[in-house]
Amino acid sequence: MTKKWKSPPCIGCGVEEGQLHKPGCDQEWCPECGGQVISCRHRGPFPFRIPYLHITCLCAMCGEQRPKLFMVSDFEWQYYVPLPLQDEWLCRDCYEEFKKLFPRGWMIPTQGTGDTS
């Protein structure tokens, strides 16, 4: 796998991507449940440990890395964001663009309404 950017070190223990977390790191994943090792019910010893892997969030439309989080109601999200993108990350700018593109919502009826605009 070739990344287009350098991954930052782990925010919990400072190791580089691909290295094992330092003991007690709150960012280490449990290989059995996927939760945080320090707070899950599995205590090990584990047959293997999951090395640090930086997983970044990307806006599904423009590719912005780690877009700033924002909140809208579920109703508003489902109204403006097309169905294939509703479970994806979007940056605020792309979300606002959907609102401009679909001011009456993305599920505009295509027949039987008499509305051709």
C-alpha positions, 0 to 999 in steps of 0.5 A: 500500500502506497500512501500519498501522505506521511501518516502521523505517529500514534497520538497515544504512544508516539510509535510510527505506523506499522510498529506495535503500540507501547504497553498501556496505549489507549489507541491499541485495538483488541484483536478479538473485538476491535475495541480499545485493549485498555477498556475491552473485556479481553485481557490477553495474552493475545496470539498477535497484536495489531500494529498502529495503523493510521486510518484517516477520514476523507470527505467522500466527495472532495477527498479532504483529509480529516474534515472538521466534524459538524452536526445536522439532524438525521432528517436534514442529512437524509434530505440533502445527502444522496443515499449512496453517500449517507454513511460516508464522511463529508466536509462542511463545504461539500454538504453545503454544496448538496444543499445548493444542488438539491434545495428541495431534497435529493429525492425529487419525484421524476413523474406524476407531479407535473413539475418540470423545473 
